[in-house]
Amino acid sequence: MKTIVFSLTVFSILFFGCKNPNQDAENEITQDNVTLEKSAENLASSELNINRQVADTIDGGMMLLGPINEEGLNQEPYSVWFEENSKAYTPDMALVEQIKPLIKTCYIKVFMGSWCEDSQREIPALFKLLKLTE
């Protein structure tokens, strides 16, 4: 009898006490998807709000969120790195001439982060290059 009670107790503890780790992961994924969907809705509703600045919660500064243009990058605090890196880039003019006829048929959509050092280096060069192909 003691063996049966002990076995039932152990079984009950294992059955009811152990959580399914996949269930927690599924809940987190569902919550993340809802968050992403809400973020996408917010971005879609703010598409007309070009060069929107929001607080950067990591470094306490500001960052651009959503659609931006060169005008947004030429305002403080972004203009510091935008102007500096634009001046630092020297395009290969032979390459520019080769690109000119091809670029007319292209649609370029760029995703960048105004806080990202790679974007801060490459985006000013891209703008400069695209201007030269006009």
PyMOL commands that set and color helices and strands:
alter all, ss='L'
color gray80, all
select helices_A, chain A and resi 2-17+21-45+70-73+78-88+93-103+117-132
alter helices_A, ss='H'
color red, helices_A
select strands_A, chain A and resi 52-55+62-65
alter strands_A, ss='S'
color yellow, strands_A
deselect
rebuild
show_as cartoon
